[in-house]
Amino acid sequence: MEIKQGKKRFARAFLYIIKNDLHKRPYGLMEDVFVSEKLRGQGIGSALISRVIKEAKRQKCYKLIATSRLANVKAHKLYKRLGLQKHGLEFRINF
């Protein structure tokens, strides 16, 4: 999901629907949420994330996972305000 004017993208959020054999329903993974610095604080991020949540529900996901860097405290506050809860840690390896 994105907000564009012409070819310029001002905001985006990606929702991946993932199925696995352990659950009857898929889960959603929200990544790369971005709002242009000039537009932050205007509710655009909240609107995007709300759209992602709505779509994950429409897709009958049993959960939605949102990832974020540890240092991104503003995103964490936004996620919590929109109903997401801190649940665990993410581990990764970069190549």
C-alpha positions, 0 to 999 in steps of 0.5 A: 500500500502506498501514497503517491503523487505522480511517480513520487512515493510519500508513504508505503507499507508492505503486507505479506500473507504467509501460509504454513502447515502449522495453522489453518489460516495464514499470518500477515507480515507488515514490513517497510512502513515508511512516511516521508519526513515532511509528512510525519505527524499528520496521521498518514502512518496511522492510516496506512497501518490501519489499512494493513490491519484491515487487509490482514483481517480480510485475508483471515490472518490469525496474527499480524507481525510488524518488525522494527529496528530497536532504535525506532522508538516512534514506530514502537509507540505508533504500533502500540497505539494502534493495538499491536503488542510487543511479543518477542525478539527478531533474530537475523543474519545479513548476507 
